[in-house]
């Protein structure tokens, strides 16, 4: 994840996604969590939950593909 973040900072989006495909979704989950804590959205908890499920699914699929 760290190398993916460094590549993203360098502007290499393809390299970043090839190293860790879940990175944008991790950022989305962190952003939704911070926004919900500050603004108390009506359905913020559900959005965070679904974002976490998607992120975890992408991490697991990516891990299984790398094992094969």
VODOLO-182179 format. One record per residue: x, y, z of N, C-alpha, C in turn; residue number from 1; residue in three letters. Coordinates in steps of 0.05 Angstrom, whole numbers, plus 5000, padded with zeros to 4 digits. Atoms other than C-alpha are relative to their C-alpha. Layout:
BEGIN
SITE/X/Y/Z/X/Y/Z/X/Y/Z/NUM/ALA
...
# end
This chain:
BEGIN
SITE/5016/4976/5000/5000/5000/5000/5017/5025/5000/1/UNK
SITE/4982/4977/4999/5058/5047/5015/5012/5007/4972/2/UNK
SITE/4989/4995/5026/5090/5038/4947/4978/5010/4981/3/UNK
SITE/5022/4991/5017/5022/5047/4914/4995/5030/5005/4/UNK
SITE/5004/4972/4993/5013/5113/4951/5022/5018/4989/5/UNK
SITE/4978/4985/5010/5082/5137/4931/4997/5003/4969/6/UNK
SITE/5004/4998/5029/5067/5121/4858/4977/5019/4993/7/UNK
SITE/5023/4982/5005/5001/5158/4863/5009/5029/5004/8/UNK
SITE/4989/4973/4996/5038/5219/4891/5018/5009/4976/9/UNK
SITE/4983/4994/5023/5086/5215/4832/4984/5004/4975/10/UNK
SITE/5017/4996/5023/5027/5216/4784/4997/4975/4983/11/UNK
SITE/5002/5025/5015/5033/5143/4761/4976/4985/5009/12/UNK
SITE/5025/5012/4992/4961/5123/4768/4999/4971/4993/13/UNK
SITE/5001/5029/5008/4967/5058/4729/5018/4983/5018/14/UNK
SITE/4981/5015/4983/5028/5036/4770/4988/4998/5029/15/UNK
SITE/5012/5000/4974/4992/5055/4834/4977/4979/5002/16/UNK
SITE/5022/5019/5000/4930/5014/4816/5010/4971/4996/17/UNK
SITE/4990/5027/5004/4972/4955/4794/5013/4989/5026/18/UNK
SITE/4988/5008/4975/5008/4954/4861/4979/4994/5021/19/UNK
SITE/5021/5003/4979/4946/4961/4905/4974/5012/4989/20/UNK
SITE/5024/4990/5014/4879/4966/4868/4979/5012/5019/21/UNK
SITE/5020/4990/4982/4840/4983/4931/5006/5028/5011/22/UNK
SITE/4991/4975/4989/4877/5048/4946/4979/5022/4997/23/UNK
SITE/5020/4979/5002/4824/5095/4917/4976/4995/5018/24/UNK
SITE/5022/5006/4983/4770/5059/4956/5006/5004/5029/25/UNK
SITE/4992/4994/4973/4810/5064/5020/4998/5030/5005/26/UNK
SITE/5003/4971/4997/4814/5139/5010/4971/5008/5001/27/UNK
SITE/5028/4994/5000/4740/5141/4995/4988/4994/5027/28/UNK
SITE/5010/5008/4974/4724/5104/5059/5009/5019/5022/29/UNK
SITE/4990/4981/4980/4769/5150/5100/4986/5027/4997/30/UNK
SITE/5013/4975/5004/4738/5211/5068/4971/5000/5010/31/UNK
SITE/5027/5002/4990/4667/5187/5081/4998/4999/5030/32/UNK
SITE/5000/5002/4971/4684/5171/5153/5005/5028/5012/33/UNK
SITE/4994/4973/4990/4715/5240/5165/4976/5019/4995/34/UNK
SITE/5022/4982/5006/4657/5276/5130/4976/4993/5018/35/UNK
SITE/5022/5007/4983/4606/5237/5170/5004/5009/5029/36/UNK
SITE/4995/4991/4973/4640/5253/5235/4997/5030/5003/37/UNK
SITE/5002/4971/4998/4641/5327/5219/4971/5010/4994/38/UNK
SITE/5026/4990/5009/4573/5336/5183/4976/4984/5009/39/UNK
SITE/5021/5017/4990/4532/5279/5213/4978/4995/4979/40/UNK
SITE/5018/5006/5021/4500/5256/5148/4978/4980/5009/41/UNK
SITE/5023/5017/4992/4432/5222/5153/5006/4970/4995/42/UNK
SITE/4993/5027/5007/4456/5159/5117/5030/4995/4998/43/UNK
SITE/4971/5001/5001/4530/5168/5129/5010/4973/5010/44/UNK
SITE/4990/5026/4989/4538/5104/5170/4996/4978/4979/45/UNK
SITE/5005/5020/5021/4507/5062/5114/5020/5003/4977/46/UNK
SITE/4981/4995/5021/4552/5095/5062/5028/4990/5008/47/UNK
SITE/4974/5009/4990/4613/5080/5105/5001/4969/5000/48/UNK
SITE/5001/5029/4999/4591/5008/5115/5003/4988/4972/49/UNK
SITE/4998/5011/5027/4581/4996/5040/5027/5005/4988/50/UNK
SITE/4973/4994/5010/4646/5030/5023/5021/4981/5012/51/UNK
SITE/4982/5019/4987/4682/4986/5073/4997/4972/4988/52/UNK
SITE/5004/5027/5012/4650/4923/5044/5012/4999/4972/53/UNK
SITE/4988/5000/5027/4671/4943/4973/5031/5000/5002/54/UNK
SITE/4971/4999/4997/4742/4960/4996/5011/4973/5009/55/UNK
SITE/4991/5026/4990/4749/4894/5034/4998/4979/4978/56/UNK
SITE/5003/5018/5022/4722/4856/4974/5022/5003/4980/57/UNK
SITE/4979/4995/5020/4772/4888/4927/5027/4990/5011/58/UNK
SITE/4975/5010/4988/4829/4873/4976/5002/4970/4999/59/UNK
SITE/5000/5030/5000/4809/4800/4981/5003/4989/4972/60/UNK
SITE/4998/5010/5028/4800/4790/4906/5028/5005/4990/61/UNK
SITE/4973/4994/5008/4866/4824/4893/5021/4981/5012/62/UNK
SITE/4982/5019/4986/4901/4780/4944/4998/4972/4988/63/UNK
SITE/5004/5027/5012/4871/4716/4915/5012/4999/4972/64/UNK
SITE/4988/5000/5027/4891/4736/4844/5030/5000/5002/65/UNK
SITE/4971/5000/4998/4962/4750/4867/5011/4972/5009/66/UNK
SITE/4992/5027/4992/4965/4681/4900/5000/4981/4977/67/UNK
SITE/5001/5018/5022/4946/4647/4836/5021/5008/4980/68/UNK
# end
